[in-house]
């Protein structure tokens, strides 16, 4: 296993700027975040660390070095964070990807990163959680604030894992001298973050359709896909706006703590269908509840089916704390982010 290079002691760059260690830099948030760090004059050095093959020069990174490694490797993680002023943990196996190995990455890997940051005496530790950590519960308040306890939803692996990692973080950092920032973004989208589109069951099914069937659907407009709409509103946030919030936390803006992150405005599945050029049909709330209950009772729930649970109740967040304390100002509204995401999905031929 590759070892991350050992950098200068905290705050010890030749120019006095910050050294930042980042896990998961190649994900839907990671690339945008590294770009944001590259532009920040306060940042002198970025050490990026992840499983995928990444060539910094191909990404346009000049301050950033990259080491291929695994957060499950404790020695590699210790080497990564040694001397770093700030540790930012983004690595996560999304929606149960990777099976049991994905679960180990999320829990054991996160534990390794958090513990290493505390041992190394990092000034700040920044973790990207999710709105899903709150859990999809009927008794959630209409607008989620950071004071709401993150309970997760056991039948939704992503939600349960995000809540569990937050518990690990609290366990390992309570009483330490490391300042902790936790960001809870809503659904992240944008040209670098196509999971919103990739998670639509029709898109996943389309990849497995015979080519003749796909051509027929494309040729006959009346056969456009249909998205069920029960009127539940959801939020989106552009990956660049998440990156700007992360950069603020990395630089120590405001105060340590938990921050909700979402773009202005809300959407429904009807608006998603409209912008995709598909049909939307009203579906009674009861039908969505019954479908969610059926999915929850399956002994093994495929990742692509878990989205049903996320549509059962609104998961809208109050972001006033981030705007007030972190001085975070999102540039993109929900509809603008959606349209940019769809445009990129079409360009990448994910949508036909």
C-alpha positions in Angstrom: 0.0 0.0 0.0 1.3 3.4 -0.9 2.3 5.8 1.9 1.3 9.4 1.9 4.3 11.8 2.1 5.1 13.4 5.5 4.8 17.1 5.3 5.9 20.0 7.4 4.8 20.5 11.0 1.4 22.3 11.4 1.6 25.9 10.1 5.2 25.2 9.0 5.2 25.8 5.3 7.9 28.0 3.9 5.4 30.7 3.2 3.4 30.2 6.4 0.3 29.0 4.6 -1.9 26.1 5.7 -1.2 22.5 4.8 -4.4 20.6 4.2 -4.9 16.8 4.1 -7.9 15.6 2.1 -9.3 12.1 1.8 -11.6 11.3 -1.2 -10.6 14.1 -3.5 -11.9 12.5 -6.7 -15.6 12.2 -5.6 -18.6 14.4 -6.5 -17.5 17.0 -3.9 -13.8 16.3 -3.8 -12.7 17.7 -7.2 -14.6 20.9 -6.7 -13.2 21.3 -3.2 -9.6 20.8 -4.3 -10.2 23.4 -7.0 -11.4 25.8 -4.3 -8.3 25.1 -2.2 -6.0 25.7 -5.2 -7.5 29.2 -5.5 -7.2 30.1 -1.9 -4.1 32.2 -1.1 -4.2 31.0 2.5 -3.5 27.4 1.4 0.1 26.5 0.7 0.0 22.8 0.3 -2.8 20.2 -0.3 -2.2 16.5 0.2 -4.9 14.5 -1.5 -5.4 10.8 -0.8 -7.8 8.3 -2.3 -8.4 4.9 -3.9 -8.7 6.0 -7.5 -5.9 6.9 -9.9 -5.6 10.7 -10.2 -2.9 12.7 -12.0 -2.7 16.2 -10.4 -1.4 17.8 -13.5 -4.3 16.5 -15.5 -6.7 18.1 -13.0 -4.8 21.4 -13.2 -3.7 21.1 -9.6 -0.5 22.9 -8.7 -0.5 23.0 -4.9 -1.7 19.5 -4.6 0.2 16.2 -4.4 -1.7 12.9 -4.6 -1.1 9.6 -3.0 -3.1 6.5 -3.9 -4.1 4.7 -0.8 -6.9 3.4 1.4 -8.3 5.0 4.6 -8.4 1.4 6.1 -4.6 1.5 6.1 -3.8 3.2 9.4 -0.1 3.7 8.7 -0.9 5.5 5.4 -3.5 7.7 7.1 -1.1 8.6 9.9 1.5 9.6 7.3 -1.1 11.6 5.4 -2.1 13.8 8.4 1.3 14.1 10.0 2.1 17.8 10.1 -1.2 18.9 8.4 -2.9 22.0 9.9 -6.3 20.8 8.7 -7.7 17.4 7.9 -10.8 17.2 5.6 -12.5 13.8 5.4 -14.6 13.3 2.3 -14.0 9.6 1.5 -17.2 7.6 1.7 -18.7 4.6 -0.1 -22.0 5.9 -1.3 -25.4 4.1 -1.1 -23.9 0.8 0.1 -21.4 0.6 -2.7 -18.8 -2.1 -2.1 -20.9 -4.2 0.2 -19.3 -5.0 3.5 -16.0 -3.4 2.3 -17.9 -0.2 1.8 -19.2 -0.4 5.3 -15.7 -0.8 6.6 -14.5 2.2 4.6 -17.3 4.3 6.1 -16.9 3.3 9.7 -13.4 1.9 10.2 -11.8 4.2 7.6 -13.5 7.3 9.1 -12.4 6.2 12.6 -8.8 5.9 11.3 -8.9 9.4 9.9 -10.5 11.0 12.9 -8.2 9.3 15.4 -5.1 10.2 13.3 -6.1 13.9 13.1 -6.5 14.1 16.9 -3.2 12.2 17.6 -1.4 14.5 15.1 -2.7 17.6 16.8 -4.4 19.0 13.7 -5.9 22.5 14.3 -9.1 21.6 12.5 -11.0 18.5 11.4 -13.7 18.9 8.7 -16.1 16.1 7.9 -18.8 16.1 5.2 -21.9 14.3 6.5 -25.3 14.6 4.9 -29.0 15.6 5.4 -29.6 11.9 5.3 -27.9 11.6 8.7 -31.1 13.1 10.2 -33.0 10.1 9.0 -36.3 9.9 7.0 -38.7 10.1 10.0 -42.3 11.2 10.1 -41.7 13.1 13.3 -38.9 15.3 11.8 -39.7 19.0 12.1 -40.8 20.7 8.8 -37.4 22.5 8.7 -34.4 20.7 10.0 -32.0 22.7 12.1 -28.6 21.6 13.4 -30.1 21.0 16.8 -32.1 18.0 15.5 -30.5 14.8 16.6 -29.1 12.7 13.6 -30.9 9.4 14.0 -30.4 7.9 10.5 -32.8 5.4 9.0 -31.7 1.8 9.3 -33.4 0.6 6.1 -31.4 3.2 4.1 -27.7 2.2 4.3 -26.4 5.7 3.3 -28.5 7.4 6.0 -27.6 4.9 8.7 -23.9 5.1 7.9 -23.8 8.9 7.9 -25.4 9.0 11.3 -23.1 6.3 12.6 -20.0 8.1 11.4 -21.1 11.3 13.2 -21.3 9.3 16.4 -17.8 8.0 15.8 -16.6 11.5 15.2 -18.1 12.8 18.5 -16.6 9.8 20.4 -13.1 10.4 19.2 -12.9 14.2 19.3 -14.8 15.1 22.4 -12.3 16.8 24.8 -9.5 17.1 22.2 -7.8 20.3 21.2 -8.9 19.8 17.5 -11.7 22.1 16.3 -14.4 20.1 14.5 -16.6 21.3 11.7 -19.4 19.0 10.3 -21.2 19.9 7.1 -24.5 18.3 6.3 -25.3 19.0 2.6 -28.6 18.1 0.9 -28.5 16.2 -2.4 -25.3 17.4 -4.2 -25.6 18.0 -7.9 -23.9 19.8 -10.8 -21.7 18.9 -13.7 -19.2 16.9 -11.5 -22.0 15.3 -9.5 -24.4 13.2 -11.6 -25.5 10.7 -8.9 -28.9 12.4 -8.8 -29.5 11.3 -12.4 -27.7 8.0 -12.1 -29.9 7.0 -9.2 -33.1 7.3 -11.1 -34.3 3.7 -11.6 -35.2 4.3 -15.3 -31.7 5.5 -16.1 -30.2 2.4 -14.4 -32.7 0.2 -16.2 -31.8 2.0 -19.5 -28.2 0.8 -19.3 -29.5 -2.8 -19.3 -32.1 -2.4 -22.1 -31.5 -4.0 -25.4 -30.4 -1.4 -28.0 -33.5 -2.0 -30.1 -35.8 -1.2 -27.2 -33.8 2.0 -26.4 -34.1 3.1 -30.0 -37.8 2.6 -29.9 -38.2 4.6 -26.8 -36.2 7.4 -28.3 -38.2 7.4 -31.5 -41.7 7.5 -30.0 -42.3 10.6 -27.9 -45.3 9.1 -26.2 -43.1 6.4 -24.7 -41.1 9.0 -22.6 -40.3 7.8 -19.1 -42.7 8.5 -16.2 -41.6 9.8 -12.8 -44.0 9.4 -9.9 -44.7 12.6 -8.0 -46.2 12.8 -4.5 -45.5 16.5 -4.1 -42.7 16.0 -1.6 -40.2 18.9 -1.9 -36.4 18.4 -1.9 -33.4 20.6 -1.9 -30.3 20.6 -4.2 -26.9 22.2 -3.7 -24.2 22.7 -6.4 -20.9 21.0 -5.7 -19.1 24.3 -6.1 -21.2 25.8 -3.3 -20.4 22.8 -1.0 -16.8 23.4 -1.8 -17.0 27.0 -0.8 -18.6 26.0 2.6 -15.8 23.4 3.1 -13.2 26.0 2.2 -14.7 28.3 4.9 -14.5 25.6 7.5 -10.9 24.7 6.4 -9.9 28.3 6.9 -11.5 28.3 10.3 -14.3 30.8 9.6 -17.0 31.4 12.2 -17.0 28.8 14.9 -16.6 25.0 15.0 -19.8 23.1 14.9 -22.5 21.5 12.6 -23.7 23.3 9.5 -26.6 22.5 7.1 -25.8 23.3 3.5 -28.4 23.6 0.7 -29.0 25.9 -2.2 -31.9 28.4 -2.4 -35.3 27.1 -3.4 -36.9 23.6 -3.5 -37.9 21.2 -6.2 -40.5 18.4 -6.7 -40.3 15.3 -8.8 -42.7 17.0 -11.3 -40.1 19.7 -11.9 -37.3 17.1 -12.2 -39.5 15.3 -14.8 -40.2 18.5 -16.7 -36.6 19.5 -17.0 -35.7 15.9 -18.2 -38.5 16.1 -20.8 -40.3 13.2 -19.1 -43.8 12.7 -17.8 -44.8 13.1 -14.1 -47.9 11.5 -12.7 -49.4 12.4 -9.3 -49.0 9.5 -6.8 -50.9 9.4 -3.6 -48.8 9.7 -0.5 -50.2 6.4 0.7 -48.8 4.6 -2.4 -45.3 6.0 -1.7 -45.6 4.9 2.0 -46.6 1.4 1.0 -43.7 1.1 -1.5 -41.3 2.4 1.1 -42.5 -0.1 3.7 -42.2 -3.0 1.2 -38.6 -1.9 0.3 -37.7 -1.6 4.0 -38.9 -5.2 4.7 -36.7 -6.8 2.0 -33.9 -8.9 3.5 -31.4 -7.3 1.1 -32.3 -3.9 -0.4 -30.6 -3.0 -3.7 -29.0 0.4 -3.5 -31.0 1.6 -6.5 -34.3 0.8 -4.6 -33.5 2.8 -1.5 -34.4 6.1 -3.1 -38.0 5.3 -2.5 -37.5 5.8 1.3 -36.1 9.2 0.6 -39.3 10.4 -1.0 -41.6 9.5 1.8 -41.1 12.6 4.0 -39.7 16.1 3.2 -36.1 16.6 4.3 -35.8 20.4 4.1 -33.0 22.1 6.0 -32.6 25.6 7.5 -29.2 26.9 6.3 -29.3 30.2 8.2 -26.6 29.1 10.6 -24.1 28.6 7.7 -24.9 31.9 6.1 -24.7 33.7 9.4 -21.7 32.1 11.1 -19.6 30.7 8.2 -20.6 33.6 6.0 -21.4 31.1 3.3 -23.2 32.5 0.2 -24.4 29.9 -2.3 -24.1 31.0 -5.9 -26.6 28.5 -7.5 -30.3 28.0 -6.9 -31.9 24.5 -6.9 -33.4 24.8 -10.4 -30.2 26.2 -11.9 -28.2 23.4 -10.3 -30.7 20.8 -11.7 -30.5 22.1 -15.2 -26.7 22.2 -15.2 -26.7 18.6 -14.0 -29.1 17.4 -16.7 -27.1 19.3 -19.4 -23.9 17.5 -18.3 -25.7 14.1 -18.1 -26.9 14.6 -21.7 -23.5 15.6 -22.8 -22.0 12.5 -21.2 -24.8 10.4 -22.9 -26.1 9.3 -19.5 -29.5 10.5 -20.8 -30.6 10.0 -24.3 
